[in-house]
């Protein structure tokens, strides 16, 4: 549910939203793992 919210925020707000940064950070961690 939280992931879905982050994805929605990323699409709607883009780089203007702090959640977008958190989403990118999470994606980076997943990519490395």
MDTraj code that builds the backbone (N, CA, C; nanometers):
import mdtraj as md
import numpy as np

residues = "UNK UNK UNK UNK UNK UNK UNK UNK UNK UNK UNK UNK UNK UNK UNK UNK UNK UNK UNK UNK UNK UNK UNK UNK UNK UNK UNK UNK UNK UNK UNK UNK UNK".split()
xyz = np.array([
    [0.0838, -0.1203, 0.0000],
    [0.0000, 0.0000, 0.0000],
    [0.0876, 0.1258, 0.0000],
    [0.1928, 0.1244, 0.0801],
    [0.2834, 0.2393, 0.0847],
    [0.3543, 0.2547, -0.0499],
    [0.3986, 0.1428, -0.1078],
    [0.4666, 0.1481, -0.2370],
    [0.3751, 0.2072, -0.3434],
    [0.2480, 0.1663, -0.3422],
    [0.1528, 0.2185, -0.4397],
    [0.1375, 0.3692, -0.4231],
    [0.1364, 0.4141, -0.2985],
    [0.1227, 0.5569, -0.2700],
    [0.2447, 0.6319, -0.3228],
    [0.3635, 0.5778, -0.3001],
    [0.4856, 0.6409, -0.3481],
    [0.4854, 0.6497, -0.5001],
    [0.4430, 0.5412, -0.5656],
    [0.4392, 0.5416, -0.7110],
    [0.3420, 0.6482, -0.7610],
    [0.2271, 0.6592, -0.6965],
    [0.1278, 0.7590, -0.7352],
    [0.1848, 0.8997, -0.7164],
    [0.2507, 0.9230, -0.6038],
    [0.3101, 1.0541, -0.5770],
    [0.4174, 1.0852, -0.6807],
    [0.4973, 0.9850, -0.7156],
    [0.6044, 1.0055, -0.8127],
    [0.5473, 1.0464, -0.9478],
    [0.4409, 0.9804, -0.9896],
    [0.3802, 1.0112, -1.1194],
    [0.3137, 1.1483, -1.1180],
    [0.2489, 1.1811, -1.0070],
    [0.1726, 1.3057, -0.9991],
    [0.2638, 1.4263, -0.9748],
    [0.3517, 1.4145, -0.8777],
    [0.4323, 1.5291, -0.8360],
    [0.5702, 1.5314, -0.9007],
    [0.6213, 1.4145, -0.9362],
    [0.7539, 1.4086, -0.9956],
    [0.8619, 1.4472, -0.8942],
    [0.9632, 1.5183, -0.9388],
    [1.0759, 1.5547, -0.8538],
    [1.0401, 1.6589, -0.7490],
    [0.9226, 1.7196, -0.7597],
    [0.8825, 1.8228, -0.6648],
    [0.8436, 1.7644, -0.5295],
    [0.8194, 1.6330, -0.5261],
    [0.7710, 1.5705, -0.4034],
    [0.8830, 1.4955, -0.3320],
    [0.9016, 1.5182, -0.2016],
    [1.0037, 1.4467, -0.1244],
    [0.9875, 1.2958, -0.1353],
    [0.8640, 1.2489, -0.1492],
    [0.8399, 1.1052, -0.1614],
    [0.9037, 1.0506, -0.2883],
    [0.9169, 1.1335, -0.3894],
    [0.9813, 1.0897, -0.5130],
    [1.1274, 1.0560, -0.4846],
    [1.1926, 1.1379, -0.4023],
    [1.3312, 1.1108, -0.3648],
    [1.3403, 0.9803, -0.2877],
    [1.2475, 0.9583, -0.1967],
    [1.2463, 0.8351, -0.1183],
    [1.2241, 0.7158, -0.2102],
    [1.1380, 0.7326, -0.3082],
    [1.1095, 0.6260, -0.4038],
    [1.2347, 0.5925, -0.4839],
    [1.3059, 0.6946, -0.5298],
    [1.4287, 0.6714, -0.6062],
    [1.5326, 0.6019, -0.5195],
    [1.5436, 0.6424, -0.3940],
    [1.6393, 0.5812, -0.3028],
    [1.6057, 0.4340, -0.2845],
    [1.4778, 0.4033, -0.2684],
    [1.4343, 0.2648, -0.2505],
    [1.4659, 0.1849, -0.3764],
    [1.4424, 0.2422, -0.4926],
    [1.4711, 0.1737, -0.6186],
    [1.6205, 0.1452, -0.6305],
    [1.7042, 0.2388, -0.5882],
    [1.8483, 0.2206, -0.5959],
    [1.8912, 0.1042, -0.5079],
    [1.8341, 0.0968, -0.3892],
    [1.8675, -0.0116, -0.2969],
    [1.8265, -0.1452, -0.3570],
    [1.7089, -0.1498, -0.4157],
    [1.6598, -0.2736, -0.4769],
    [1.7486, -0.3129, -0.5940],
    [1.7898, -0.2158, -0.6743],
    [1.8737, -0.2453, -0.7901],
    [2.0079, -0.3030, -0.7464],
    [2.0654, -0.2470, -0.6425],
    [2.1947, -0.2948, -0.5929],
    [2.1802, -0.4358, -0.5377],
    [2.0683, -0.4583, -0.4656],
    [2.0450, -0.5907, -0.4078],
    [2.0095, -0.6866, -0.5206],
])
top = md.Topology()
chain = top.add_chain()
for i, resn in enumerate(residues, 1):
    res = top.add_residue(resn, chain, resSeq=i)
    for name in ("N", "CA", "C"):
        top.add_atom(name, md.element.get_by_symbol(name[0]), res)
traj = md.Trajectory(xyz[None], top)
